Every structure is written in C-alpha cells, then in structure tokens.
Amino acid sequence: MSILELKIPPAVVLVFMGVIMWFVADLAPELVLVIPGRIIMASAVSLVGIALILAGAVAFRVAKTTVNPMQPGKTSSIVTRGVYKISRNPMYVGFLLILLSWAVFLSNIFSFAMLPVFVWYMNRFQIIPEEQALLAKFGTEYITYTKSVRRWL
C-alpha cells in the first residue's frame, strides 16, 4: 500500500488540482485558447458536475452507507441505483467535470493537460484502493457490479 492511498480527501485533490491548473495557465499566457461562449460553457459543465456529485451523495445516503471516501471498508452496501448504473464513481466524474469547466474558463492548453493527471491520481491513489476494499468486503457481488458498470463513464 502506497503512502498516498486513501490519504488525501478527493475534495482536497480537486482544489489542489484547480490551483495547479490556474498556476500553469498563468505561467504560459501565450497558450491561451479562444473558446467562444467559454463562461456559459464552463458554467454548464460545472452544473452537470455538481449534479453528479449531489446525485451520488444522495444515493449513498438513501442506501444508508458511508459517503466518506477515506474509509471504504466502512461501506455497508454496494450502491447500484441511480447514477451508479452509469458510473461506479459519479462523484469523481463530477469532480472531473468541475475541473474541465475550470480549464474551459482558464482557456489554456496547460490547464487542459492537467485533467489526465487528475484521472491518473484518482485511479491510482483513491479508486483502486477503494475497489480493493469493496472486493474484500463484498466479493463476487462487487465483481458482478464492476463487469456491468464502468469505472468512470
């Protein structure tokens, strides 16, 4: 187990990545993209991201299981309803959409280049350890779910 696995709350990773995106955009202002309607586009993408996060959290509450991503072993059930029919990690997809909206707002190539870094980090240090804990706790029930629903989208 790596020292970073399940150690940094995903919301903190989101904010940290947003700051890095702003910083790299500021370092290379010559790499600005012209995105017509960028404010409206960024707002719309952000709202979809927020909706996914809220829908995921509500589904966890309805299922009466933990929303805390730092302790997946405390999960009491596998949530497969609602947005969890289309993604095993809709809240992380929501975070990615918020970062995408920030990249659109910043309109800088380097900001967009940070999006795959976020996906890699979340896969390696958050999602894979969560999946290992769920597999250990729920076994074949979890395997069946992973075969029918994708990790991201």
DAJOZI-V370513 format. One record per helix or strand. SS is the DSSP state (2 for helix, 1 for strand). FROM is the first residue (numbers start at 1). TO is the last residue. If there is no record, write none. Layout:
# DAJOZI-V370513
ss->(SS:SS)
from->(FROM:FROM)
to->(TO:TO)
This chain:
# DAJOZI-V370513
ss->(2:2:1:2:2:2:2:1:2:2:2)
from->(10:29:32:38:72:82:90:108:109:115:140)
to->(27:31:32:62:74:85:106:108:113:138:148)
